[in-house]
Amino acid sequence: MRAMDLNGTSAIVTGGASGLGAATVRKLTSLGVRCTIFDRNEGGAKQLATELGAGANAFGGDVTDPDDCQRAVDQAAEGGNLRIAVNCAGTGWVGRVINKDNSPHDQGAFKFIQELNVVGTFNVMTRAAGAMAKQEALADNERGVIVNTASVAAFDGQIGQLAYSASKAAVVGMTLPAARDLSVVGVRVNTIAPGLFDTPLLALMPEEQRKILGQSVLFPKKLGQAEYYGELVAHIAQNSYLNAEVIRLDGGIRMPPK
Ligand SMILES: NC(=O)c1ccc[n+]([C@@H]2O[C@H](COP(=O)([O-])OP(=O)(O)OC[C@H]3O[C@@H](n4cnc5c(N)ncnc54)[C@H](O)[C@@H]3O)[C@@H](O)[C@H]2O)c1
């Protein structure tokens, strides 16, 4: 059996200043991976990089901007051995097909969510794959791994999740063709579909509502901690036989209509 040895490799983590991305950065650096934290919150990215020392560096930029993405990937590849790209930058939106007054869902909002969650993931995945393809091959011709972030909303979209579910279903949909495209250069592609995680994104909700949400998880009855996500990324990176897969990480929850 062969596993990718992460020690001494480099990674790029989008949305790495907060939540699931930050937990990923912490886990990967603890395994000896040098992480480039790519986040539009440059201050947050720098703060985490400073805390982690030589194992991390920051890039302030926007994943919807292809030039920013290329520069961030170049920075991550600078020290050589870029093997891991994790896409965590993203956000949600609440809006129904028609509003209470029967007017249509705002088109700008719908497009904004696709641009961030889908095009942002596409931008970084394509550029990171290009950089990985130039790396020396490891055992079994492996060159790297890409982990994208969907959501259980890709499968169990709730009332008001039209834009968000569409974007996350697109991330799920890119997984197999991307893994097939990149098989020739030895780059694996997997997607994690998180359930309900206790991150700043969910902290926007009132405490009482967060408690109720935690109780709705099958088992364990709590919101997920971001560390569970970081652990899974590390496992995906190390397990060379895991490819073209979408993994729900959700305590068994199946979201009801609302
Ligand atoms: N928290 C959950 O329960 C949950 C559940 C399912 C899926 N997800 C998905 O996981 C991902 C991470 O979520 P989180 O909870 O960690 O959120 P978060 O808000 O804690 O972190 C997201 C990070 O992305 C950054 N970001 C946003 N837009 C950006 C852009 N255009 N360019 C660069 N950086 C940008 C933000 O600055 C922030 O640091 C998102 O894609 C989200 O949809 C989260």
The ligand as a Gaussian input file, in Angstrom:
#p B3LYP/6-31G(d) Opt

LIG

0 1
 N      -20.400000      25.830000       7.903000
 C      -21.230000      24.952000       7.396000
 O      -22.137000      24.438000       8.074000
 C      -21.078000      24.507000       5.959000
 C      -21.909000      23.463000       5.515000
 C      -21.807000      23.043000       4.195000
 C      -20.915000      23.632000       3.350000
 N      -20.133000      24.653000       3.789000
 C      -19.229000      25.259000       2.808000
 O      -17.908000      25.227000       3.310000
 C      -17.179000      26.344000       2.806000
 C      -16.519000      27.056000       3.972000
 O      -17.518000      27.477000       4.861000
 P      -17.205000      28.027000       6.323000
 O      -18.349000      27.631000       7.161000
 O      -15.830000      27.651000       6.709000
 O      -17.327000      29.593000       6.041000
 P      -16.556000      30.858000       6.662000
 O      -17.409000      32.015000       6.336000
 O      -16.140000      30.588000       8.065000
 O      -15.222000      30.915000       5.772000
 C      -15.251000      31.221000       4.407000
 C      -13.974000      31.978000       4.072000
 O      -13.999000      32.220000       2.648000
 C      -13.512000      33.513000       2.422000
 N      -14.035000      34.015000       1.147000
 C      -15.326000      34.308000       0.859000
 N      -15.411000      34.777000      -0.393000
 C      -14.163000      34.777000      -0.901000
 C      -13.602000      35.142000      -2.158000
 N      -14.373000      35.642000      -3.135000
 N      -12.274000      34.988000      -2.351000
 C      -11.489000      34.509000      -1.362000
 N      -11.947000      34.156000      -0.156000
 C      -13.269000      34.281000       0.066000
 C      -14.022000      34.332000       3.603000
 O      -13.282000      35.528000       3.773000
 C      -13.847000      33.345000       4.753000
 O      -12.578000      33.477000       5.377000
 C      -18.181000      27.187000       2.008000
 O      -18.048000      26.858000       0.644000
 C      -19.525000      26.719000       2.528000
 O      -20.537000      26.864000       1.566000
 C      -20.199000      25.101000       5.069000

